Amino acid sequence: MTVDSLCVTTWRARPVSFVSLMTLYESNYIRLRALVGDVRSLSGRHVSRVAGDCDLHLEPVERNPYTTVLRLTYLFDDAAGPTADPDLEVRVYHDARLAEASRCARWVRHPGLESIRSGLSAALGDRWLRNMLLNKWLDYCFDRGHRFAASPSGVRTALHEPA
């Protein structure tokens, strides 16, 4: 009888390595496509509304032949005005089929996250943490029922009950 826990596992890529980061970008692309569809067809601001979750806001901010940059966020009403959190900028590489969280505003608000971040190489560590956040958040949004689907008017809005 073979026991799985006795099998030796080898890893092709270490976490927080370049190879694992590219794998994470690929996973982000797949999750983003499930949520949004073809990002090249997006124009204007879009909101996905589902019962029991915050409204998810999506807006293309830059278009190039091989890339599209999107802003993905929740907006919360605050005394000082609307607050975007998380506030992610996602660069989609169409030809390579990758999606990278290229910027995350105000993403280190807790000392625990700062301590994790301080143990990683600066450039690769920041990219890894931003993209892990994007990957988990895309999965969460999809599970909650968020979708951006085209309507006949061209406005993309989702009104779904979570599964």
Residue pairs with C-beta under 8 A, 6 or more apart in sequence:
12 19
13 19
13 20
13 23
14 20
15 128
16 120
16 121
16 124
16 125
16 128
17 124
18 124
20 128
21 124
21 127
21 128
21 131
22 98
24 128
24 131
24 132
24 135
25 93
25 98
25 99
25 100
25 131
26 97
26 98
27 135
28 90
28 98
28 99
28 100
28 101
28 131
28 134
28 135
28 138
29 92
29 93
29 97
29 98
29 99
31 99
31 135
31 138
31 139
31 142
32 39
32 90
32 92
32 99
32 138
33 39
34 138
34 142
35 138
35 141
35 142
35 146
35 147
35 148
36 42
36 58
36 70
36 148
37 148
37 149
37 150
39 60
39 68
39 70
39 92
39 94
40 63
40 68
40 94
41 150
42 58
42 60
42 68
42 70
42 148
42 156
43 60
43 154
44 59
44 60
44 155
45 57
45 58
45 59
46 57
46 58
46 59
46 148
46 155
46 156
46 157
47 55
47 56
47 57
47 58
47 157
48 55
48 56
48 58
48 141
48 146
48 147
48 148
48 157
48 158
48 160
49 55
49 56
49 157
49 158
49 159
50 144
50 145
50 146
50 158
50 159
50 160
50 161
50 162
51 145
51 161
51 162
52 144
52 162
53 141
53 144
53 145
53 146
53 162
54 74
54 75
54 76
55 74
55 75
56 72
56 73
56 74
56 141
56 146
57 71
57 72
57 73
57 74
57 75
57 84
58 70
58 71
58 72
58 148
58 156
59 70
59 71
60 68
60 69
60 70
60 71
61 69
61 70
61 71
61 89
62 68
62 69
63 69
66 93
66 94
66 95
67 91
67 92
67 93
67 94
68 91
68 92
68 94
69 89
69 90
69 91
69 92
69 102
70 89
70 90
70 92
71 87
71 88
71 89
71 90
72 88
72 90
72 134
73 84
73 85
73 86
73 87
73 88
74 84
74 85
74 86
75 82
75 83
75 84
76 82
76 83
76 84
76 85
77 83
84 105
85 106
86 104
86 107
86 133
86 137
87 104
87 105
87 106
88 101
88 103
88 104
88 130
88 133
88 134
88 137
89 101
89 102
89 103
89 104
90 99
90 100
90 101
90 102
90 134
91 99
91 100
91 102
92 98
92 99
93 99
93 100
99 134
100 127
100 131
101 127
101 130
101 131
101 133
101 134
102 130
103 130
104 130
104 133
107 113
107 129
107 130
107 133
108 114
108 117
113 129
116 129
117 125
117 126
117 129
119 125
120 126
120 128
120 129
143 162
143 163
144 162
145 158
145 160
145 161
145 162
145 163
146 158
146 160
147 158
147 160
148 156
148 157
148 158
149 156
149 158
150 156
151 157
